Amino acid sequence: MKNKEAIYDAEIASHMQAIIDVCKREHITMIASFDIPSDGDPDLCCTSLVPDENGNPERHRRAHRAIKGGSDVAPLRITARAGNGAVIRDEIHLG
């Protein structure tokens, strides 16, 4: 098995830390999750959830619970288009 944890540590972690730092400084809510299984831990993942000045929006909390396995939520995306093809509504529902 490819050592995805080592790849994450070597090539992604510093970028994620920079993104997290900007999000914290600028109060931008974000969620990111990486599935990086290893021989020693086949369920290993790295998930980050950064709140804004008002906390985490409910959709981010639901997404975080779904990622962590605490929910049977299945995402659903609904896109509505005008007759000319322009997007007039785009929603992601997590349950």
C-alpha positions as a printed NumPy array, in Angstrom:
array([[  0.   ,   0.   ,   0.   ],
       [  1.232,   3.486,  -0.899],
       [  2.01 ,   5.497,   2.243],
       [ -0.636,   8.203,   1.856],
       [  0.023,   9.537,   5.336],
       [  3.642,  10.279,   4.393],
       [  2.5  ,  11.919,   1.143],
       [  0.006,  14.06 ,   3.071],
       [  2.681,  15.035,   5.602],
       [  5.278,  15.847,   2.928],
       [  3.153,  17.523,   0.271],
       [ -0.209,  18.66 ,   1.658],
       [  0.036,  19.445,   5.383],
       [  1.968,  22.699,   5.022],
       [ -0.487,  23.958,   2.383],
       [ -3.429,  23.039,   4.601],
       [ -1.85 ,  24.828,   7.546],
       [ -1.457,  27.957,   5.413],
       [ -5.116,  27.724,   4.311],
       [ -6.27 ,  27.169,   7.897],
       [ -4.213,  30.159,   9.078],
       [ -5.788,  32.444,   6.44 ],
       [ -9.289,  31.156,   7.247],
       [ -8.78 ,  31.777,  10.96 ],
       [ -7.303,  35.24 ,  10.391],
       [-10.033,  36.293,   7.933],
       [-12.899,  34.457,   9.695],
       [-13.691,  32.218,   6.732],
       [-15.539,  29.013,   7.573],
       [-14.072,  25.961,   5.883],
       [-14.115,  22.192,   6.016],
       [-11.65 ,  19.788,   4.409],
       [-11.098,  16.072,   4.793],
       [ -8.398,  13.751,   3.498],
       [ -8.641,   9.965,   3.563],
       [ -5.075,   8.757,   4.109],
       [ -5.205,   5.094,   5.148],
       [ -2.017,   3.295,   6.084],
       [ -1.067,  -0.286,   6.871],
       [ -1.146,   0.592,  10.572],
       [ -4.44 ,   2.498,  10.416],
       [ -6.755,   1.698,   7.488],
       [ -9.297,   4.302,   8.712],
       [ -6.832,   7.18 ,   9.054],
       [ -8.123,  10.544,   7.904],
       [ -7.328,  14.185,   8.499],
       [-10.344,  16.486,   8.801],
       [-10.281,  20.215,   9.517],
       [-13.266,  22.367,  10.426],
       [-12.601,  26.085,  10.949],
       [-15.386,  28.355,  12.223],
       [-15.938,  31.998,  11.336],
       [-16.721,  34.701,  13.889],
       [-20.263,  33.308,  14.236],
       [-19.249,  29.669,  14.692],
       [-19.761,  26.871,  12.201],
       [-22.772,  27.002,   9.893],
       [-25.158,  24.09 ,  10.411],
       [-24.305,  22.672,   6.959],
       [-20.626,  22.437,   7.977],
       [-21.513,  20.771,  11.272],
       [-23.687,  18.229,   9.418],
       [-20.941,  17.625,   6.864],
       [-18.401,  17.121,   9.646],
       [-20.679,  14.597,  11.386],
       [-21.179,  12.768,   8.079],
       [-17.426,  12.643,   7.418],
       [-16.743,  11.388,  10.937],
       [-19.343,   8.646,  10.519],
       [-21.912,  10.014,  12.926],
       [-24.696,  10.319,  10.384],
       [-26.393,   8.494,   7.562],
       [-26.522,  11.734,   5.573],
       [-26.238,  11.441,   1.806],
       [-25.415,  14.684,  -0.04 ],
       [-27.794,  15.955,  -2.686],
       [-27.068,  18.74 ,  -5.169],
       [-29.899,  20.62 ,  -6.861],
       [-29.158,  22.976,  -9.736],
       [-31.888,  25.023, -11.422],
       [-31.221,  26.617, -14.797],
       [-33.024,  29.271, -16.803],
       [-34.084,  28.556, -20.372],
       [-30.786,  30.028, -21.613],
       [-28.794,  27.618, -19.436],
       [-27.756,  30.153, -16.797],
       [-27.679,  28.764, -13.27 ],
       [-30.379,  30.471, -11.211],
       [-30.166,  28.253,  -8.131],
       [-27.484,  25.852,  -6.917],
       [-27.882,  24.104,  -3.566],
       [-26.112,  21.32 ,  -1.745],
       [-28.176,  19.53 ,   0.898],
       [-26.533,  17.326,   3.468],
       [-29.68 ,  16.124,   5.14 ]])
